[in-house]
Structure formats: structure tokens, C-alpha cells
């Protein structure tokens, strides 16, 4: 059972008869005891009059998946299998990051009938959100007390990455269509294949002239090339301790996920095969052998439960995992932190074996060094000094990456996904992929 605030107020009103009792020739102690007994009797009658909760059957309706920061409609179905009407309140046991809004909802269940209670959610964290119970209260007619019961009703919702960078996808797809269709690549590279023949016009690269076709046609004919399909793109997301660093308003791991999703969507449209690996000292997620429309759902589903781990990444093990994904990668994208050179020794040591086999791009989300604080306090000065030091260290690591044969990109979390997508398109346009 439970008692309401009205019951506490009723007990507090007992001060009045206790104060007036001596004037009426009564003992104050007996007056207080009588008042307390009256309150208890009224509360007991209220509890016995409340509808029984053991006859309530509960069913949930929750979507299996939802994106972070997007509203989700959930419904709890209540059926009163008893013979008495139930009036009261309901509370669902979601964790705070589920964004359950109002914690309680009023219920009115006639005997033998069924009612639906809508409880909208606004999840603020990726991963598995769970509710283990539903708490019910049945109120008595006086509103002093009632029955209470906690019913085990497990429910789960998988919250996926928001993929906010998808707003950049239409413009990148338009550029991809230009590469693949209207404006064929004229300079052949290791990432292009023969497309068609056309007549030579002034300004074309003379190295692409097809002399045999020219002899047959009686006019100068030119070979055109288009970006090759069926290339293998391997995306490695570092889930070690550096992925837990705060960058702008989020963590580095979330920015890496956004970059991986945008690049994967673009590469899938280009006809390439995408492989995903999330790793620190153990494999946290792996997606391979999936193409087409099923790729993005598989990626976000694999990413959803992964959180940063506070350990250093084993880059030699990452190299082994990459080899197991595909024997012929064309592009390897490493999404990690470009920390101080001393801390990045293991990472830099693993780069040469990768750059020998494929084109390697290292992307890292960082704070904007141009956005300086107002320098009003000592804390602002120290923060700006830390950002400047991190930028200098990142440039040193980027130089080491370039010397090892890779390419390095650092940008804010908002700018990193389109920057990596643009680098992919530039490789396609240059015939290097």
C-alpha cells in the first residue's frame, strides 16, 4: 500500500483537536491517539476500496530500434481482468537517458476493459536502453491511500547513431555521378577501367588516343576511363582510450561513427565493398560481406552498443584483423586520435605494412583551434594552451603519417565526415581507387 500527501495533511490537522482538547476537559494525549486512529481507519478503508492490481495484465509495444535524439512512441497496454474499476497512476522504469518525459501517467481501467497508455521517449544515448518494470498505483475513493504493485515487464530499445552527416550525402552523390557518368576520367590510373571511345577534341590528353581505333575510323579517337568498381574499402574505428576524449559537444568515437557512415553510404553507391572493424584490444564490432541497401542498417546496428574502453589499442592486432577482412584492400581508413608522437608510436609502427598494400587515410576529430575562448579567466588561458599544444602534436603525428606513405586529415566533428568523403572522391577522380 501507499499513503498520499493528503493523508499527511489530514494527520497534521490533528494539531487542532489536540490543542482544543484541554479547553474541553479532555486529555491531549488521548485526543492525539484518537485522531491518529481515525486517520488510520480512513486510510485502511481507502486501501480496501481501491481496485486490486493483481488482476492487471501488462503488454508493451516498443519499436526494436530508434535513432538517438529522435522521438520514439512507446505504448503500454493495460487490461483489467478483475471486477472492480481501477483509478490511479502508472510509472515506467526507463533509465534517465531514455528521456521518458513525464515520469507518471494517470490511468482509469474499467473492469474487464483494456486501455493504452502512450509514453513517448527521447533517447539521449546510444546503445541498449531497458525498462525492467512498471509500477502501478490504485487510488482509493478518498484519495488518502491505495494499493501499489511493481510488475515485472521487461522492455528494450536499441538506440542507433543519429547519422546527422547524411545531410552531406546528396551533394557527394552528385559529384560521384559526374565521375561515373557525364564526365569520364580521361587520365588512366590504377583505379580506373576502360569506359568508351569518343572523338578527340582540343585539350584532351594525347596519351589516351587509341591509334587502332583512329586508323579504323579515319579520325582521331580517344579512350575514356571511369572509376573502377568492386574496390574494397576497410574502415577501422579505434575504440581505445583516445576515443573517449571530449571533442566539441561529444566524444571522438561518435564523430568517427558519423564519418564511417557517410563514407560507407558513398562507397556503397559507387559499387565498392565496405568492411567495418571496431577494435581496441579486442574486436568490438565487425561488418563484412554486406552490400547494397542492407549495408547501412547492418553498420548502425553493429555500432549502437559500442562504447569507448579505457585501454590502449593494440595496433599489431588491428593489422591482423584487417588482413582477415580482405586480402586485397584498396583503401584503409583509420579513424583514431592523432595524439602526441610518444603516445602514437605503436600506431605509427603499424602503418608501413598497411601502406605497402593499400592507400591509407587517417582521420581524427579535434577541437577547432580557431575558436579561442574570451581569455577572461585563468581556466580559459589554460584551455587555449591545451588546444594549441594538441594541434602542434597532431601536426607532428600527421607528418609522420605522410612519411609512412599515408594521408592524414584532422577536422572538427562536423567537418570530418565530409572531408573524408571528399578525399574518397578525389582518389576516385585521380584514378587511384
C-alpha positions as CSV (number, residue, x, y, z in Angstrom):
1,X,0.0,0.0,0.0
2,X,0.9,3.7,-0.1
3,X,-0.3,6.9,1.5
4,X,-0.7,10.2,-0.3
5,X,0.1,13.7,0.7
6,X,-3.5,14.2,1.6
7,X,-3.1,11.7,4.3
8,X,-0.1,13.5,5.8
9,X,-2.2,16.7,5.7
10,X,-5.0,15.0,7.5
11,X,-2.7,13.8,10.2
12,X,-1.2,17.3,10.5
13,X,-4.7,18.7,11.1
14,X,-4.8,16.6,14.3
15,X,-3.0,19.5,15.9
16,X,-6.3,21.4,16.1
17,X,-8.2,18.8,18.3
18,X,-5.1,18.2,20.4
19,X,-4.8,22.0,21.2
20,X,-8.5,22.4,21.9
21,X,-8.8,19.2,24.0
22,X,-7.7,20.7,27.4
23,X,-10.3,23.5,27.0
24,X,-13.0,20.9,26.6
25,X,-11.7,19.0,29.6
26,X,-10.1,16.2,27.6
27,X,-6.7,14.7,27.8
28,X,-4.5,15.9,25.0
29,X,-2.7,12.6,24.7
30,X,-5.9,10.7,24.3
31,X,-7.1,13.2,21.8
32,X,-4.0,12.8,19.7
33,X,-4.3,9.0,19.9
34,X,-8.0,9.1,18.8
35,X,-7.2,11.4,15.9
36,X,-4.4,9.1,14.7
37,X,-6.7,6.1,15.0
38,X,-9.4,7.9,12.9
39,X,-6.8,8.6,10.2
40,X,-5.6,5.0,10.1
41,X,-9.2,3.8,9.9
42,X,-9.9,6.1,7.0
43,X,-6.7,5.1,5.2
44,X,-7.5,1.4,5.7
45,X,-11.0,1.9,4.3
46,X,-9.5,3.7,1.3
47,X,-7.0,0.9,0.6
48,X,-9.7,-1.8,0.8
49,X,-11.9,0.3,-1.5
50,X,-9.1,0.7,-4.2
51,X,-9.2,-1.7,-7.1
52,X,-7.0,-4.7,-6.8
53,X,-3.8,-4.6,-9.0
54,X,-3.1,-8.3,-9.2
55,X,-5.8,-8.6,-11.9
56,X,-4.0,-6.1,-14.2
57,X,-2.2,-7.6,-17.3
58,X,0.5,-5.6,-19.0
59,X,1.8,-5.7,-22.6
60,X,4.4,-3.5,-24.2
61,X,4.7,-2.1,-27.7
62,X,8.2,-0.8,-28.3
63,X,9.9,-0.4,-31.7
64,X,13.1,-2.5,-31.9
65,X,15.3,0.4,-33.0
66,X,15.4,4.1,-33.0
67,X,17.9,6.9,-33.6
68,X,19.5,8.9,-30.9
69,X,17.8,12.3,-30.2
70,X,14.7,11.4,-32.2
71,X,11.3,10.9,-30.5
72,X,10.1,7.4,-30.1
73,X,6.5,6.3,-29.4
74,X,6.1,3.5,-26.9
75,X,2.8,2.1,-25.6
76,X,1.8,0.1,-22.5
77,X,-1.4,-1.9,-22.9
78,X,-3.2,-2.5,-19.6
79,X,-6.1,-5.0,-19.2
80,X,-8.2,-5.1,-16.0
81,X,-9.2,-8.7,-15.6
82,X,-10.8,-8.0,-12.2
83,X,-14.4,-7.0,-11.3
84,X,-13.6,-3.5,-9.9
85,X,-12.6,-0.3,-11.6
86,X,-9.0,0.9,-11.1
87,X,-8.1,4.6,-10.9
88,X,-4.6,5.6,-10.2
89,X,-1.2,6.2,-11.8
90,X,1.5,4.4,-13.7
91,X,5.3,4.8,-13.8
92,X,7.5,3.1,-16.3
93,X,11.0,2.1,-15.2
94,X,13.2,3.5,-18.0
95,X,16.6,4.8,-17.2
96,X,17.1,8.6,-17.3
97,X,18.9,8.7,-20.6
98,X,15.8,7.3,-22.3
99,X,14.2,10.7,-21.9
100,X,10.9,9.4,-20.7
101,X,9.4,12.9,-20.2
102,X,6.6,12.9,-17.6
103,X,7.5,10.2,-15.1
104,X,3.9,9.2,-14.4
105,X,0.7,8.8,-16.3
106,X,-2.9,8.7,-15.0
107,X,-4.9,5.5,-15.6
108,X,-8.6,4.7,-15.5
109,X,-9.3,1.0,-16.1
110,X,-13.0,-0.2,-16.0
111,X,-13.5,-3.8,-15.1
112,X,-12.9,-6.2,-18.0
113,X,-11.6,-3.5,-20.3
114,X,-8.3,-2.6,-22.0
115,X,-6.6,0.8,-22.2
116,X,-3.4,2.0,-23.9
117,X,-1.1,4.4,-22.2
118,X,1.3,6.3,-24.6
119,X,4.7,7.1,-23.1
120,X,7.0,8.9,-25.6
121,X,10.8,8.6,-25.3
122,X,13.6,10.9,-26.4
123,X,16.8,8.8,-26.1
124,X,19.9,10.7,-25.4
125,X,22.5,7.9,-25.5
126,X,23.4,5.2,-27.9
127,X,23.1,1.5,-27.0
128,X,20.6,-0.7,-25.3
129,X,18.0,1.1,-23.2
130,X,16.0,-1.2,-20.9
131,X,13.0,-0.9,-18.6
132,X,12.6,-3.8,-16.2
133,X,9.3,-3.0,-14.5
134,X,6.0,-1.0,-14.5
135,X,4.9,0.5,-11.1
136,X,1.1,0.8,-10.7
137,X,-0.9,2.6,-8.0
138,X,-4.6,2.1,-7.4
139,X,-6.2,5.1,-5.6
140,X,-9.0,4.8,-3.1
141,X,-12.1,7.0,-3.3
142,X,-11.0,9.3,-0.5
143,X,-7.5,9.8,-2.1
144,X,-5.8,9.2,1.3
145,X,-4.1,5.8,0.4
146,X,-4.3,3.0,-2.0
147,X,-2.7,-0.1,-3.4
148,X,0.8,-0.3,-5.0
149,X,2.4,-3.0,-7.1
150,X,5.6,-3.3,-9.2
151,X,5.0,-5.6,-12.2
152,X,8.0,-7.2,-14.0
153,X,7.5,-6.1,-17.6
154,X,10.9,-6.1,-19.4
155,X,11.3,-3.9,-22.5
156,X,14.3,-3.0,-24.6
157,X,15.1,-0.4,-27.2
158,X,18.3,-0.3,-29.3
159,X,19.3,3.3,-29.9
160,X,21.3,3.8,-33.1
161,X,23.8,6.5,-34.0
162,X,21.9,9.6,-35.3
163,X,23.8,9.8,-38.7
164,X,23.5,13.6,-38.8
165,X,26.2,13.7,-41.5
166,X,23.7,12.2,-44.0
167,X,22.8,15.8,-45.0
168,X,26.2,15.8,-46.9
169,X,25.3,12.7,-48.9
170,X,23.2,14.2,-51.8
171,X,26.0,16.7,-52.8
172,X,28.6,13.9,-52.7
173,X,26.4,11.6,-54.7
174,X,26.0,14.3,-57.4
175,X,29.8,14.5,-57.6
176,X,30.1,10.7,-57.8
177,X,27.6,10.6,-60.7
178,X,29.7,13.2,-62.5
179,X,32.7,11.0,-62.1
180,X,30.9,7.8,-63.1
181,X,28.8,9.2,-66.0
182,X,28.7,12.6,-67.5
183,X,32.4,13.4,-67.2
184,X,34.5,10.3,-67.5
185,X,38.1,10.3,-66.3
186,X,40.5,10.9,-69.1
187,X,43.7,10.0,-67.4
188,X,44.1,6.4,-66.7
189,X,45.3,5.3,-63.2
190,X,45.3,2.0,-61.3
191,X,41.8,2.8,-60.1
192,X,40.2,3.3,-63.5
193,X,38.9,1.0,-66.2
194,X,38.1,1.5,-69.9
195,X,34.7,3.1,-70.5
196,X,34.2,4.1,-74.2
197,X,35.7,5.8,-77.3
198,X,34.9,9.3,-78.5
199,X,36.4,11.8,-80.9
200,X,39.4,13.8,-79.8
201,X,38.9,17.5,-79.0
202,X,41.5,20.1,-78.3
203,X,42.7,20.0,-74.7
204,X,42.3,16.2,-74.3
205,X,45.3,14.2,-73.0
206,X,47.1,12.8,-76.1
207,X,48.2,9.8,-74.0
208,X,44.6,8.5,-74.2
209,X,44.5,8.4,-78.0
210,X,43.6,5.0,-79.4
211,X,45.6,4.7,-82.6
212,X,44.0,1.5,-83.8
213,X,40.5,3.0,-83.4
214,X,41.8,6.1,-85.1
215,X,43.0,4.1,-88.1
216,X,39.7,2.3,-88.4
217,X,37.5,5.5,-88.0
218,X,39.6,7.8,-90.1
219,X,39.5,10.5,-87.3
220,X,41.3,10.8,-84.0
221,X,39.6,8.7,-81.4
222,X,40.2,8.9,-77.7
223,X,39.7,6.4,-74.9
224,X,37.8,7.4,-71.8
225,X,38.1,5.8,-68.4
226,X,35.7,5.6,-65.5
227,X,36.3,4.9,-61.8
228,X,36.7,1.2,-61.2
229,X,34.0,-0.6,-59.1
230,X,34.3,-3.5,-56.8
231,X,37.1,-1.9,-54.8
232,X,37.4,-2.9,-51.1
233,X,37.2,-0.1,-48.5
234,X,38.2,-1.1,-45.0
235,X,37.1,1.3,-42.2
236,X,38.8,0.8,-38.8
237,X,37.4,2.7,-35.8
238,X,39.7,2.9,-32.8
239,X,37.6,2.3,-29.6
240,X,40.5,2.6,-27.2
241,X,41.0,5.3,-24.5
242,X,41.6,8.1,-27.0
243,X,38.1,7.6,-28.4
244,X,36.6,8.6,-25.1
245,X,38.1,12.1,-25.4
246,X,35.7,15.0,-25.4
247,X,35.7,16.8,-28.7
248,X,33.3,19.8,-29.1
249,X,30.0,18.7,-27.6
250,X,30.5,14.9,-27.9
251,X,33.2,12.2,-27.8
252,X,35.6,11.3,-30.5
253,X,34.0,7.9,-31.0
254,X,30.7,9.4,-32.1
255,X,32.5,11.6,-34.7
256,X,34.3,8.5,-36.0
257,X,30.9,6.7,-36.4
258,X,29.5,9.6,-38.4
259,X,32.5,9.6,-40.7
260,X,32.3,5.9,-41.2
261,X,28.5,6.0,-42.0
262,X,28.9,8.8,-44.6
263,X,31.9,7.2,-46.3
264,X,30.1,3.8,-46.3
265,X,26.9,5.2,-47.9
266,X,29.0,6.9,-50.6
267,X,31.2,3.9,-51.3
268,X,28.2,1.5,-51.5
269,X,26.6,3.8,-54.1
270,X,29.9,3.8,-56.0
271,X,29.8,0.0,-56.2
272,X,32.6,-0.7,-53.8
273,X,32.7,-3.2,-50.9
274,X,32.8,-1.8,-47.4
275,X,34.2,-3.6,-44.4
276,X,34.0,-2.2,-40.8
277,X,36.1,-3.0,-37.8
278,X,35.8,-1.5,-34.3
279,X,38.8,-2.6,-32.2
280,X,41.0,-1.8,-29.2
281,X,42.5,-4.9,-27.7
282,X,39.5,-7.0,-28.7
283,X,37.0,-6.8,-31.6
284,X,34.0,-4.7,-30.6
285,X,32.2,-4.8,-33.9
286,X,32.7,-6.3,-37.3
287,X,30.7,-5.9,-40.5
288,X,31.8,-7.6,-43.8
289,X,30.3,-9.3,-46.8
290,X,27.2,-7.0,-46.8
291,X,26.5,-4.7,-49.8
292,X,23.7,-2.6,-51.2
293,X,20.7,-1.5,-49.1
294,X,21.5,-3.8,-46.3
295,X,24.8,-2.2,-45.5
296,X,23.8,0.9,-43.5
297,X,21.3,-0.9,-41.3
298,X,24.0,-3.5,-40.5
299,X,26.5,-0.8,-39.7
300,X,24.4,1.2,-37.3
301,X,23.1,-1.9,-35.6
302,X,26.7,-3.0,-35.0
303,X,27.8,0.4,-33.8
304,X,25.0,1.1,-31.4
305,X,26.2,-0.8,-28.3
306,X,29.9,0.0,-28.7
307,X,31.4,2.3,-26.1
308,X,35.0,3.6,-25.6
309,X,37.3,1.4,-23.4
310,X,39.9,3.0,-21.2
311,X,42.8,0.9,-22.6
312,X,45.4,1.5,-25.3
313,X,44.7,0.0,-28.7
314,X,46.8,-3.0,-29.9
315,X,47.7,-1.9,-33.4
316,X,49.5,-5.1,-34.3
317,X,46.3,-6.9,-33.6
318,X,44.4,-4.4,-35.8
319,X,46.7,-5.2,-38.6
320,X,45.9,-8.9,-38.2
321,X,42.2,-8.2,-38.2
322,X,42.4,-6.1,-41.4
323,X,44.2,-8.9,-43.2
324,X,41.4,-11.3,-42.1
325,X,38.7,-8.9,-43.5
326,X,40.0,-8.9,-47.1
327,X,43.2,-10.0,-48.8
328,X,43.1,-7.0,-51.3
329,X,42.0,-3.8,-49.6
330,X,42.1,-0.7,-51.9
331,X,41.5,1.9,-49.3
332,X,42.0,1.6,-45.5
333,X,40.5,4.4,-43.4
334,X,41.8,4.6,-39.8
335,X,39.6,6.7,-37.5
336,X,41.7,7.4,-34.4
337,X,43.3,10.2,-32.5
338,X,46.5,11.8,-33.7
339,X,48.0,12.3,-30.2
340,X,51.5,13.2,-29.1
341,X,54.2,11.3,-31.1
342,X,55.3,9.4,-28.0
343,X,51.8,8.0,-27.4
344,X,51.4,7.2,-31.1
345,X,54.5,5.0,-31.5
346,X,52.5,1.8,-31.7
347,X,50.1,3.2,-34.2
348,X,52.9,4.7,-36.4
349,X,54.8,1.4,-36.3
350,X,51.8,-0.4,-37.8
351,X,51.4,2.0,-40.7
352,X,54.1,0.8,-43.1
353,X,52.7,-2.7,-43.6
354,X,49.4,-1.2,-44.4
355,X,50.6,1.5,-46.8
356,X,52.5,-1.2,-48.7
357,X,49.2,-3.0,-49.5
358,X,46.7,-0.2,-49.9
359,X,46.0,3.5,-49.8
360,X,45.8,4.6,-46.2
361,X,43.9,7.6,-44.8
362,X,44.0,8.5,-41.1
363,X,41.1,10.7,-39.9
364,X,40.8,12.3,-36.5
365,X,38.2,14.6,-34.9
366,X,39.7,17.5,-33.0
367,X,38.6,20.8,-31.4
368,X,38.6,23.9,-33.6
369,X,41.9,25.7,-32.8
370,X,40.5,28.9,-34.4
371,X,37.6,29.1,-31.9
372,X,39.5,30.7,-29.0
373,X,37.8,31.5,-25.6
374,X,37.5,35.1,-24.4
375,X,40.5,34.7,-22.1
376,X,38.6,36.1,-19.2
377,X,39.8,33.6,-16.6
378,X,42.9,31.6,-16.0
379,X,40.9,28.5,-17.0
380,X,40.3,30.0,-20.5
381,X,44.1,30.6,-20.8
382,X,44.9,27.0,-19.9
383,X,42.3,25.6,-22.2
384,X,43.6,27.6,-25.1
385,X,47.1,26.5,-24.4
386,X,46.0,22.9,-24.3
387,X,44.2,23.2,-27.7
388,X,47.4,24.8,-29.2
389,X,49.6,22.0,-27.8
390,X,47.2,19.3,-29.1
391,X,47.2,21.0,-32.6
392,X,51.0,21.0,-32.6
393,X,51.2,17.4,-31.6
394,X,48.6,16.4,-34.2
395,X,50.7,18.1,-36.9
396,X,53.8,16.2,-35.8
397,X,51.9,12.9,-36.0
398,X,50.4,13.9,-39.4
399,X,53.9,14.5,-40.7
400,X,54.9,11.0,-39.5
401,X,51.9,9.5,-41.2
402,X,52.7,11.2,-44.5
403,X,56.3,10.0,-44.3
404,X,55.0,6.4,-43.8
405,X,53.0,6.7,-47.0
406,X,49.6,7.6,-45.7
407,X,47.4,10.7,-45.7
408,X,46.2,12.5,-42.6
409,X,43.1,14.5,-42.0
410,X,42.1,16.4,-38.9
411,X,38.9,18.4,-38.6
412,X,36.1,19.3,-36.2
413,X,33.4,16.6,-35.6
414,X,31.1,18.4,-38.0
415,X,33.7,18.9,-40.8
416,X,35.5,15.5,-40.6
417,X,32.8,13.3,-42.3
418,X,32.5,15.4,-45.4
419,X,36.3,15.9,-45.5
420,X,36.8,12.1,-45.6
421,X,34.1,11.7,-48.2
422,X,35.8,14.4,-50.4
423,X,39.1,12.6,-50.1
424,X,37.5,9.4,-51.3
425,X,36.0,11.2,-54.3
426,X,39.4,12.8,-55.0
427,X,41.0,9.4,-55.1
428,X,38.3,8.2,-57.5
429,X,38.8,11.2,-59.7
430,X,42.6,10.8,-59.8
431,X,42.3,7.1,-60.7
432,X,43.9,6.0,-57.5
433,X,41.0,4.0,-56.3
